[in-house]
Amino acid sequence: MSKKILMIDDDPDFIAAVQTLLEAKDYVVVTASNGQEGLLKAKEEKPDLITLDVMMTNDSEGLDVSKKFKEDEALNKIPIIIVSGVKKIGDSAYNYETGEKIVPAKAFVEKPIDPVKFLETIEKYIN
């Protein structure tokens, strides 16, 4: 049975390109163009992994959505990979006062993606 990946990203060209890449590796790909749609699709589709953009309808939408995934018991076990052109995400993934992980992502992949490294990251974290 093929593993299912939910891509949450507002760039239709990026989604089309990455969906083709993932489907060529026999992944089933479900897409959402914003965070709210992504939350709904995650609940409906029960993906094995989620890729999540940061900047969609606002500059922090992906970070806000990742926190909602973390708080939802039905979704918080699904691995999340942040895929973004924002380079400072890794530095802001933790609350420095408490040491708590703010963004529950397994990995950060910078856009434009390197297809080989991206697939290696997917394969490392998909259940």
MODELLER restraints for C-alpha pairs under 7 A, 6 or more apart:
rsr = mdl.restraints
at = mdl.atoms
rsr.add(forms.Gaussian(group=physical.xy_distance, feature=features.Distance(at['CA:2:A'], at['CA:26:A']), mean=6.24, stdev=0.5))
rsr.add(forms.Gaussian(group=physical.xy_distance, feature=features.Distance(at['CA:2:A'], at['CA:27:A']), mean=5.56, stdev=0.5))
rsr.add(forms.Gaussian(group=physical.xy_distance, feature=features.Distance(at['CA:2:A'], at['CA:28:A']), mean=6.29, stdev=0.5))
rsr.add(forms.Gaussian(group=physical.xy_distance, feature=features.Distance(at['CA:3:A'], at['CA:27:A']), mean=5.32, stdev=0.5))
rsr.add(forms.Gaussian(group=physical.xy_distance, feature=features.Distance(at['CA:3:A'], at['CA:28:A']), mean=6.10, stdev=0.5))
rsr.add(forms.Gaussian(group=physical.xy_distance, feature=features.Distance(at['CA:3:A'], at['CA:48:A']), mean=6.09, stdev=0.5))
rsr.add(forms.Gaussian(group=physical.xy_distance, feature=features.Distance(at['CA:4:A'], at['CA:27:A']), mean=5.80, stdev=0.5))
rsr.add(forms.Gaussian(group=physical.xy_distance, feature=features.Distance(at['CA:4:A'], at['CA:28:A']), mean=4.59, stdev=0.5))
rsr.add(forms.Gaussian(group=physical.xy_distance, feature=features.Distance(at['CA:4:A'], at['CA:29:A']), mean=5.85, stdev=0.5))
rsr.add(forms.Gaussian(group=physical.xy_distance, feature=features.Distance(at['CA:4:A'], at['CA:47:A']), mean=4.90, stdev=0.5))
rsr.add(forms.Gaussian(group=physical.xy_distance, feature=features.Distance(at['CA:4:A'], at['CA:48:A']), mean=5.27, stdev=0.5))
rsr.add(forms.Gaussian(group=physical.xy_distance, feature=features.Distance(at['CA:4:A'], at['CA:49:A']), mean=6.80, stdev=0.5))
rsr.add(forms.Gaussian(group=physical.xy_distance, feature=features.Distance(at['CA:5:A'], at['CA:27:A']), mean=6.83, stdev=0.5))
rsr.add(forms.Gaussian(group=physical.xy_distance, feature=features.Distance(at['CA:5:A'], at['CA:28:A']), mean=6.17, stdev=0.5))
rsr.add(forms.Gaussian(group=physical.xy_distance, feature=features.Distance(at['CA:5:A'], at['CA:29:A']), mean=4.99, stdev=0.5))
rsr.add(forms.Gaussian(group=physical.xy_distance, feature=features.Distance(at['CA:5:A'], at['CA:30:A']), mean=6.19, stdev=0.5))
rsr.add(forms.Gaussian(group=physical.xy_distance, feature=features.Distance(at['CA:5:A'], at['CA:47:A']), mean=5.39, stdev=0.5))
rsr.add(forms.Gaussian(group=physical.xy_distance, feature=features.Distance(at['CA:5:A'], at['CA:48:A']), mean=5.91, stdev=0.5))
rsr.add(forms.Gaussian(group=physical.xy_distance, feature=features.Distance(at['CA:5:A'], at['CA:49:A']), mean=4.98, stdev=0.5))
rsr.add(forms.Gaussian(group=physical.xy_distance, feature=features.Distance(at['CA:5:A'], at['CA:50:A']), mean=5.63, stdev=0.5))
rsr.add(forms.Gaussian(group=physical.xy_distance, feature=features.Distance(at['CA:6:A'], at['CA:29:A']), mean=5.94, stdev=0.5))
rsr.add(forms.Gaussian(group=physical.xy_distance, feature=features.Distance(at['CA:6:A'], at['CA:30:A']), mean=4.76, stdev=0.5))
rsr.add(forms.Gaussian(group=physical.xy_distance, feature=features.Distance(at['CA:6:A'], at['CA:31:A']), mean=5.57, stdev=0.5))
rsr.add(forms.Gaussian(group=physical.xy_distance, feature=features.Distance(at['CA:6:A'], at['CA:47:A']), mean=5.93, stdev=0.5))
rsr.add(forms.Gaussian(group=physical.xy_distance, feature=features.Distance(at['CA:6:A'], at['CA:49:A']), mean=6.40, stdev=0.5))
rsr.add(forms.Gaussian(group=physical.xy_distance, feature=features.Distance(at['CA:6:A'], at['CA:50:A']), mean=4.71, stdev=0.5))
rsr.add(forms.Gaussian(group=physical.xy_distance, feature=features.Distance(at['CA:6:A'], at['CA:51:A']), mean=6.28, stdev=0.5))
rsr.add(forms.Gaussian(group=physical.xy_distance, feature=features.Distance(at['CA:7:A'], at['CA:30:A']), mean=6.25, stdev=0.5))
rsr.add(forms.Gaussian(group=physical.xy_distance, feature=features.Distance(at['CA:7:A'], at['CA:31:A']), mean=4.76, stdev=0.5))
rsr.add(forms.Gaussian(group=physical.xy_distance, feature=features.Distance(at['CA:7:A'], at['CA:32:A']), mean=6.22, stdev=0.5))
rsr.add(forms.Gaussian(group=physical.xy_distance, feature=features.Distance(at['CA:7:A'], at['CA:50:A']), mean=5.87, stdev=0.5))
rsr.add(forms.Gaussian(group=physical.xy_distance, feature=features.Distance(at['CA:7:A'], at['CA:51:A']), mean=4.83, stdev=0.5))
rsr.add(forms.Gaussian(group=physical.xy_distance, feature=features.Distance(at['CA:7:A'], at['CA:52:A']), mean=6.23, stdev=0.5))
rsr.add(forms.Gaussian(group=physical.xy_distance, feature=features.Distance(at['CA:8:A'], at['CA:31:A']), mean=5.93, stdev=0.5))
rsr.add(forms.Gaussian(group=physical.xy_distance, feature=features.Distance(at['CA:8:A'], at['CA:32:A']), mean=4.75, stdev=0.5))
rsr.add(forms.Gaussian(group=physical.xy_distance, feature=features.Distance(at['CA:8:A'], at['CA:33:A']), mean=5.75, stdev=0.5))
rsr.add(forms.Gaussian(group=physical.xy_distance, feature=features.Distance(at['CA:8:A'], at['CA:34:A']), mean=6.18, stdev=0.5))
rsr.add(forms.Gaussian(group=physical.xy_distance, feature=features.Distance(at['CA:8:A'], at['CA:35:A']), mean=6.73, stdev=0.5))
rsr.add(forms.Gaussian(group=physical.xy_distance, feature=features.Distance(at['CA:8:A'], at['CA:38:A']), mean=5.74, stdev=0.5))
rsr.add(forms.Gaussian(group=physical.xy_distance, feature=features.Distance(at['CA:8:A'], at['CA:51:A']), mean=6.07, stdev=0.5))
rsr.add(forms.Gaussian(group=physical.xy_distance, feature=features.Distance(at['CA:8:A'], at['CA:52:A']), mean=4.87, stdev=0.5))
rsr.add(forms.Gaussian(group=physical.xy_distance, feature=features.Distance(at['CA:8:A'], at['CA:53:A']), mean=6.19, stdev=0.5))
rsr.add(forms.Gaussian(group=physical.xy_distance, feature=features.Distance(at['CA:9:A'], at['CA:15:A']), mean=6.84, stdev=0.5))
rsr.add(forms.Gaussian(group=physical.xy_distance, feature=features.Distance(at['CA:9:A'], at['CA:32:A']), mean=6.43, stdev=0.5))
rsr.add(forms.Gaussian(group=physical.xy_distance, feature=features.Distance(at['CA:9:A'], at['CA:33:A']), mean=5.07, stdev=0.5))
rsr.add(forms.Gaussian(group=physical.xy_distance, feature=features.Distance(at['CA:9:A'], at['CA:34:A']), mean=6.21, stdev=0.5))
rsr.add(forms.Gaussian(group=physical.xy_distance, feature=features.Distance(at['CA:9:A'], at['CA:52:A']), mean=6.30, stdev=0.5))
rsr.add(forms.Gaussian(group=physical.xy_distance, feature=features.Distance(at['CA:9:A'], at['CA:53:A']), mean=5.15, stdev=0.5))
rsr.add(forms.Gaussian(group=physical.xy_distance, feature=features.Distance(at['CA:9:A'], at['CA:56:A']), mean=6.86, stdev=0.5))
rsr.add(forms.Gaussian(group=physical.xy_distance, feature=features.Distance(at['CA:10:A'], at['CA:33:A']), mean=4.41, stdev=0.5))
rsr.add(forms.Gaussian(group=physical.xy_distance, feature=features.Distance(at['CA:10:A'], at['CA:34:A']), mean=5.93, stdev=0.5))
rsr.add(forms.Gaussian(group=physical.xy_distance, feature=features.Distance(at['CA:10:A'], at['CA:56:A']), mean=5.63, stdev=0.5))
rsr.add(forms.Gaussian(group=physical.xy_distance, feature=features.Distance(at['CA:19:A'], at['CA:29:A']), mean=6.29, stdev=0.5))
rsr.add(forms.Gaussian(group=physical.xy_distance, feature=features.Distance(at['CA:23:A'], at['CA:29:A']), mean=6.85, stdev=0.5))
rsr.add(forms.Gaussian(group=physical.xy_distance, feature=features.Distance(at['CA:32:A'], at['CA:38:A']), mean=5.04, stdev=0.5))
rsr.add(forms.Gaussian(group=physical.xy_distance, feature=features.Distance(at['CA:34:A'], at['CA:56:A']), mean=6.46, stdev=0.5))
rsr.add(forms.Gaussian(group=physical.xy_distance, feature=features.Distance(at['CA:35:A'], at['CA:61:A']), mean=6.51, stdev=0.5))
rsr.add(forms.Gaussian(group=physical.xy_distance, feature=features.Distance(at['CA:35:A'], at['CA:62:A']), mean=6.50, stdev=0.5))
rsr.add(forms.Gaussian(group=physical.xy_distance, feature=features.Distance(at['CA:35:A'], at['CA:65:A']), mean=5.73, stdev=0.5))
rsr.add(forms.Gaussian(group=physical.xy_distance, feature=features.Distance(at['CA:48:A'], at['CA:78:A']), mean=6.14, stdev=0.5))
rsr.add(forms.Gaussian(group=physical.xy_distance, feature=features.Distance(at['CA:48:A'], at['CA:126:A']), mean=6.01, stdev=0.5))
rsr.add(forms.Gaussian(group=physical.xy_distance, feature=features.Distance(at['CA:48:A'], at['CA:127:A']), mean=5.90, stdev=0.5))
rsr.add(forms.Gaussian(group=physical.xy_distance, feature=features.Distance(at['CA:49:A'], at['CA:78:A']), mean=5.63, stdev=0.5))
rsr.add(forms.Gaussian(group=physical.xy_distance, feature=features.Distance(at['CA:49:A'], at['CA:79:A']), mean=5.09, stdev=0.5))
rsr.add(forms.Gaussian(group=physical.xy_distance, feature=features.Distance(at['CA:49:A'], at['CA:80:A']), mean=6.04, stdev=0.5))
rsr.add(forms.Gaussian(group=physical.xy_distance, feature=features.Distance(at['CA:49:A'], at['CA:126:A']), mean=5.58, stdev=0.5))
rsr.add(forms.Gaussian(group=physical.xy_distance, feature=features.Distance(at['CA:50:A'], at['CA:79:A']), mean=6.27, stdev=0.5))
rsr.add(forms.Gaussian(group=physical.xy_distance, feature=features.Distance(at['CA:50:A'], at['CA:80:A']), mean=4.76, stdev=0.5))
rsr.add(forms.Gaussian(group=physical.xy_distance, feature=features.Distance(at['CA:50:A'], at['CA:81:A']), mean=6.22, stdev=0.5))
rsr.add(forms.Gaussian(group=physical.xy_distance, feature=features.Distance(at['CA:51:A'], at['CA:80:A']), mean=5.76, stdev=0.5))
rsr.add(forms.Gaussian(group=physical.xy_distance, feature=features.Distance(at['CA:51:A'], at['CA:81:A']), mean=4.77, stdev=0.5))
rsr.add(forms.Gaussian(group=physical.xy_distance, feature=features.Distance(at['CA:51:A'], at['CA:82:A']), mean=5.76, stdev=0.5))
rsr.add(forms.Gaussian(group=physical.xy_distance, feature=features.Distance(at['CA:51:A'], at['CA:83:A']), mean=6.32, stdev=0.5))
rsr.add(forms.Gaussian(group=physical.xy_distance, feature=features.Distance(at['CA:52:A'], at['CA:62:A']), mean=6.24, stdev=0.5))
rsr.add(forms.Gaussian(group=physical.xy_distance, feature=features.Distance(at['CA:52:A'], at['CA:80:A']), mean=6.92, stdev=0.5))
rsr.add(forms.Gaussian(group=physical.xy_distance, feature=features.Distance(at['CA:52:A'], at['CA:81:A']), mean=6.18, stdev=0.5))
rsr.add(forms.Gaussian(group=physical.xy_distance, feature=features.Distance(at['CA:52:A'], at['CA:82:A']), mean=4.81, stdev=0.5))
rsr.add(forms.Gaussian(group=physical.xy_distance, feature=features.Distance(at['CA:52:A'], at['CA:83:A']), mean=5.70, stdev=0.5))
rsr.add(forms.Gaussian(group=physical.xy_distance, feature=features.Distance(at['CA:53:A'], at['CA:62:A']), mean=5.55, stdev=0.5))
rsr.add(forms.Gaussian(group=physical.xy_distance, feature=features.Distance(at['CA:53:A'], at['CA:82:A']), mean=5.88, stdev=0.5))
rsr.add(forms.Gaussian(group=physical.xy_distance, feature=features.Distance(at['CA:53:A'], at['CA:83:A']), mean=5.08, stdev=0.5))
rsr.add(forms.Gaussian(group=physical.xy_distance, feature=features.Distance(at['CA:53:A'], at['CA:84:A']), mean=5.27, stdev=0.5))
rsr.add(forms.Gaussian(group=physical.xy_distance, feature=features.Distance(at['CA:54:A'], at['CA:60:A']), mean=5.81, stdev=0.5))
rsr.add(forms.Gaussian(group=physical.xy_distance, feature=features.Distance(at['CA:54:A'], at['CA:61:A']), mean=5.88, stdev=0.5))
rsr.add(forms.Gaussian(group=physical.xy_distance, feature=features.Distance(at['CA:54:A'], at['CA:62:A']), mean=3.85, stdev=0.5))
rsr.add(forms.Gaussian(group=physical.xy_distance, feature=features.Distance(at['CA:54:A'], at['CA:63:A']), mean=5.95, stdev=0.5))
rsr.add(forms.Gaussian(group=physical.xy_distance, feature=features.Distance(at['CA:54:A'], at['CA:84:A']), mean=5.90, stdev=0.5))
rsr.add(forms.Gaussian(group=physical.xy_distance, feature=features.Distance(at['CA:55:A'], at['CA:61:A']), mean=5.98, stdev=0.5))
rsr.add(forms.Gaussian(group=physical.xy_distance, feature=features.Distance(at['CA:55:A'], at['CA:62:A']), mean=6.25, stdev=0.5))
rsr.add(forms.Gaussian(group=physical.xy_distance, feature=features.Distance(at['CA:63:A'], at['CA:103:A']), mean=6.46, stdev=0.5))
rsr.add(forms.Gaussian(group=physical.xy_distance, feature=features.Distance(at['CA:66:A'], at['CA:103:A']), mean=6.11, stdev=0.5))
rsr.add(forms.Gaussian(group=physical.xy_distance, feature=features.Distance(at['CA:66:A'], at['CA:104:A']), mean=6.40, stdev=0.5))
rsr.add(forms.Gaussian(group=physical.xy_distance, feature=features.Distance(at['CA:67:A'], at['CA:103:A']), mean=6.40, stdev=0.5))
rsr.add(forms.Gaussian(group=physical.xy_distance, feature=features.Distance(at['CA:69:A'], at['CA:75:A']), mean=5.56, stdev=0.5))
rsr.add(forms.Gaussian(group=physical.xy_distance, feature=features.Distance(at['CA:69:A'], at['CA:76:A']), mean=5.29, stdev=0.5))
rsr.add(forms.Gaussian(group=physical.xy_distance, feature=features.Distance(at['CA:70:A'], at['CA:76:A']), mean=4.65, stdev=0.5))
rsr.add(forms.Gaussian(group=physical.xy_distance, feature=features.Distance(at['CA:70:A'], at['CA:104:A']), mean=6.32, stdev=0.5))
rsr.add(forms.Gaussian(group=physical.xy_distance, feature=features.Distance(at['CA:79:A'], at['CA:105:A']), mean=6.75, stdev=0.5))
rsr.add(forms.Gaussian(group=physical.xy_distance, feature=features.Distance(at['CA:79:A'], at['CA:106:A']), mean=6.19, stdev=0.5))
rsr.add(forms.Gaussian(group=physical.xy_distance, feature=features.Distance(at['CA:79:A'], at['CA:125:A']), mean=6.54, stdev=0.5))
rsr.add(forms.Gaussian(group=physical.xy_distance, feature=features.Distance(at['CA:79:A'], at['CA:126:A']), mean=6.93, stdev=0.5))
rsr.add(forms.Gaussian(group=physical.xy_distance, feature=features.Distance(at['CA:80:A'], at['CA:104:A']), mean=6.95, stdev=0.5))
rsr.add(forms.Gaussian(group=physical.xy_distance, feature=features.Distance(at['CA:80:A'], at['CA:105:A']), mean=4.74, stdev=0.5))
rsr.add(forms.Gaussian(group=physical.xy_distance, feature=features.Distance(at['CA:80:A'], at['CA:106:A']), mean=5.76, stdev=0.5))
rsr.add(forms.Gaussian(group=physical.xy_distance, feature=features.Distance(at['CA:81:A'], at['CA:105:A']), mean=5.43, stdev=0.5))
rsr.add(forms.Gaussian(group=physical.xy_distance, feature=features.Distance(at['CA:81:A'], at['CA:106:A']), mean=5.70, stdev=0.5))
rsr.add(forms.Gaussian(group=physical.xy_distance, feature=features.Distance(at['CA:81:A'], at['CA:107:A']), mean=4.98, stdev=0.5))
rsr.add(forms.Gaussian(group=physical.xy_distance, feature=features.Distance(at['CA:81:A'], at['CA:108:A']), mean=5.80, stdev=0.5))
rsr.add(forms.Gaussian(group=physical.xy_distance, feature=features.Distance(at['CA:82:A'], at['CA:105:A']), mean=6.36, stdev=0.5))
rsr.add(forms.Gaussian(group=physical.xy_distance, feature=features.Distance(at['CA:82:A'], at['CA:107:A']), mean=6.31, stdev=0.5))
rsr.add(forms.Gaussian(group=physical.xy_distance, feature=features.Distance(at['CA:82:A'], at['CA:108:A']), mean=4.73, stdev=0.5))
rsr.add(forms.Gaussian(group=physical.xy_distance, feature=features.Distance(at['CA:82:A'], at['CA:109:A']), mean=6.08, stdev=0.5))
rsr.add(forms.Gaussian(group=physical.xy_distance, feature=features.Distance(at['CA:83:A'], at['CA:108:A']), mean=5.96, stdev=0.5))
rsr.add(forms.Gaussian(group=physical.xy_distance, feature=features.Distance(at['CA:83:A'], at['CA:109:A']), mean=4.71, stdev=0.5))
rsr.add(forms.Gaussian(group=physical.xy_distance, feature=features.Distance(at['CA:83:A'], at['CA:110:A']), mean=5.77, stdev=0.5))
rsr.add(forms.Gaussian(group=physical.xy_distance, feature=features.Distance(at['CA:83:A'], at['CA:111:A']), mean=6.50, stdev=0.5))
rsr.add(forms.Gaussian(group=physical.xy_distance, feature=features.Distance(at['CA:84:A'], at['CA:109:A']), mean=6.46, stdev=0.5))
rsr.add(forms.Gaussian(group=physical.xy_distance, feature=features.Distance(at['CA:84:A'], at['CA:110:A']), mean=5.17, stdev=0.5))
rsr.add(forms.Gaussian(group=physical.xy_distance, feature=features.Distance(at['CA:84:A'], at['CA:111:A']), mean=5.28, stdev=0.5))
rsr.add(forms.Gaussian(group=physical.xy_distance, feature=features.Distance(at['CA:85:A'], at['CA:110:A']), mean=5.41, stdev=0.5))
rsr.add(forms.Gaussian(group=physical.xy_distance, feature=features.Distance(at['CA:85:A'], at['CA:111:A']), mean=4.63, stdev=0.5))
rsr.add(forms.Gaussian(group=physical.xy_distance, feature=features.Distance(at['CA:93:A'], at['CA:101:A']), mean=5.97, stdev=0.5))
rsr.add(forms.Gaussian(group=physical.xy_distance, feature=features.Distance(at['CA:93:A'], at['CA:102:A']), mean=5.34, stdev=0.5))
rsr.add(forms.Gaussian(group=physical.xy_distance, feature=features.Distance(at['CA:93:A'], at['CA:103:A']), mean=5.19, stdev=0.5))
rsr.add(forms.Gaussian(group=physical.xy_distance, feature=features.Distance(at['CA:94:A'], at['CA:100:A']), mean=5.62, stdev=0.5))
rsr.add(forms.Gaussian(group=physical.xy_distance, feature=features.Distance(at['CA:94:A'], at['CA:101:A']), mean=4.47, stdev=0.5))
rsr.add(forms.Gaussian(group=physical.xy_distance, feature=features.Distance(at['CA:94:A'], at['CA:102:A']), mean=5.10, stdev=0.5))
rsr.add(forms.Gaussian(group=physical.xy_distance, feature=features.Distance(at['CA:95:A'], at['CA:101:A']), mean=6.43, stdev=0.5))
rsr.add(forms.Gaussian(group=physical.xy_distance, feature=features.Distance(at['CA:95:A'], at['CA:102:A']), mean=6.22, stdev=0.5))
rsr.add(forms.Gaussian(group=physical.xy_distance, feature=features.Distance(at['CA:109:A'], at['CA:118:A']), mean=6.97, stdev=0.5))
